[in-house]
Amino acid sequence: MPVDRALDAIEGLMGRVFASAESEAYEVFLEVNLSFSQARMLFMLGISEEPLPISEIAERIQISAASAGRNVDQLVKLGLASRTEDDADRRVKLVALTEQGRQLAWAHHEAKREAVRSLLKDLSTEQCDLIAEALAPLSCQLPKHQKENPNG
């Protein structure tokens, strides 16, 4: 089936990208001694367009609200996130990355981009164009949540 062929191709590619990028990408988080949950939270907040309630963060990364609250506390202590009250409901705490947190999340993102770039660098312009065309319909189905480079 065409879907299975495409799935196998994408799965193989993603496996290579992740294998190549993970060690470099996670070095960024190990430098500041983040747990895996804290790293996931930081990266998820890095692609969020606006501050998020702790309950939504917990849901998105599939951890308990209590665990999310403890992870937020640690990110705040490290200066990577800030917590504010929601104007509409003061009981709700909204979490956003600080400038330092955005820089760290961006460094993680860039490590993954470099892994993909290293796979593409030896392809011809035509091959790169074909890949872009083939992936366009998939990209349209996903929500856009990538922030711009915080470095400008």
TASUL-V555720 format. One record per residue. N is the residue number from 1. SS is DSSP state (H for helix, E for strand, L for the rest). PHI is phi in radians with two decimals (* if undefined). OMEGA is omega in degrees with one decimal (none if undefined). Layout:
# TASUL-V555720
n-><N/N>
ss-><SS/SS>
phi-><PHI/PHI>
omega-><OMEGA/OMEGA>
This chain:
# TASUL-V555720
n-><1/2/3/4/5/6/7/8/9/10/11/12/13/14/15/16/17/18/19/20/21/22/23/24/25/26/27/28/29/30/31/32/33/34/35/36/37/38/39/40/41/42/43/44/45/46/47/48/49/50/51/52/53/54/55/56/57/58/59/60/61/62/63/64/65/66/67/68/69/70/71/72/73/74/75/76/77/78/79/80/81/82/83/84/85/86/87/88/89/90/91/92/93/94/95/96/97/98/99/100/101/102/103/104/105/106/107/108/109/110/111/112/113/114/115/116/117/118/119/120/121/122/123/124/125/126/127/128/129/130/131/132/133/134/135/136/137/138/139/140/141/142/143/144/145/146/147/148/149/150/151/152>
ss-><L/H/H/H/H/H/H/H/H/H/H/H/H/H/H/H/H/H/H/H/H/H/H/H/H/H/H/H/H/H/L/L/L/L/L/H/H/H/H/H/H/H/H/H/H/H/L/L/L/L/L/E/E/H/H/H/H/H/H/H/H/L/L/L/H/H/H/H/H/H/H/H/H/H/H/H/H/L/L/L/E/E/E/E/E/L/L/L/L/L/L/L/E/E/E/E/E/L/H/H/H/H/H/H/H/H/H/H/H/H/H/H/H/H/H/H/H/H/H/H/L/L/L/L/H/H/H/H/H/H/H/H/H/H/H/H/H/H/H/H/H/L/L/L/L/L/L/L/L/L/L/L>
phi-><*/-1.03/-1.11/-1.14/-1.09/-1.13/-1.06/-1.06/-1.15/-1.16/-1.07/-1.10/-1.11/-1.08/-1.04/-1.17/-1.09/-1.12/-1.08/-1.30/-1.63/-1.02/-1.09/-1.19/-1.14/-1.43/-1.00/-0.99/-1.40/-1.15/-1.05/-1.86/1.07/-1.55/-1.28/-1.06/-1.12/-1.16/-1.12/-1.05/-1.12/-1.06/-1.17/-1.12/-1.16/-1.16/-1.80/-1.43/-1.34/-2.58/-1.02/-2.11/-1.17/-0.99/-1.09/-1.24/-1.06/-1.02/-1.13/-1.14/-1.80/1.02/-2.29/-1.22/-1.09/-1.12/-1.13/-1.07/-1.07/-1.15/-1.14/-1.08/-0.94/-1.16/-1.09/-1.15/-1.03/-1.40/1.37/-1.68/-2.47/-2.20/-2.22/-2.32/-1.43/-1.30/-1.05/-1.37/-2.62/-1.12/-1.30/-1.56/-1.76/-1.75/-2.09/-2.46/-1.37/-1.41/-1.01/-1.08/-1.14/-1.11/-1.11/-1.17/-1.11/-1.16/-1.08/-1.11/-1.06/-1.14/-1.09/-1.21/-1.07/-1.13/-1.12/-1.19/-1.01/-1.16/-1.29/-1.53/-1.04/-1.66/-1.46/-1.32/-1.01/-1.11/-1.15/-1.11/-1.09/-1.10/-1.10/-1.05/-1.12/-1.19/-1.50/-0.93/-1.09/-1.24/-1.06/-1.15/-1.47/-1.69/-1.19/-1.46/-2.53/-1.47/-1.44/-1.27/-1.01/-1.22/-1.43/1.97>
omega-><179.2/-179.1/179.9/177.5/179.4/178.9/178.9/-179.6/-179.5/179.9/177.7/178.9/-178.9/177.9/178.8/179.6/-177.9/179.6/-178.1/-173.1/-170.2/-176.7/178.8/-177.0/-178.1/172.5/179.6/-178.2/-179.7/179.4/179.3/173.3/177.1/172.0/178.6/179.2/178.2/177.8/178.0/179.8/-180.0/-178.8/179.1/177.1/179.7/179.2/178.5/-178.9/-177.0/177.4/-176.2/172.9/-179.8/-179.6/178.6/176.2/-179.8/-179.8/-176.9/-178.8/172.2/171.7/-179.7/178.3/178.8/178.5/178.0/178.8/178.1/178.5/176.6/178.2/-178.6/178.6/177.7/178.7/-179.5/179.8/-177.6/-179.1/174.2/-178.6/178.8/176.4/174.4/-180.0/-177.5/-178.2/-173.6/177.0/-177.3/177.3/178.8/-176.6/176.3/176.7/170.6/177.0/179.1/178.2/178.2/178.9/-180.0/178.1/179.9/178.5/176.6/179.3/-178.5/177.8/177.8/177.5/179.8/177.5/178.0/179.4/-179.0/175.5/-175.6/-168.6/-178.2/178.4/177.4/176.6/-179.1/179.2/177.3/177.5/178.4/178.0/179.2/178.7/-177.9/-177.3/-177.1/180.0/177.5/-179.0/-179.9/-178.4/-178.1/177.4/177.5/179.4/177.8/176.4/176.1/178.0/-179.5/179.1/177.6/none>
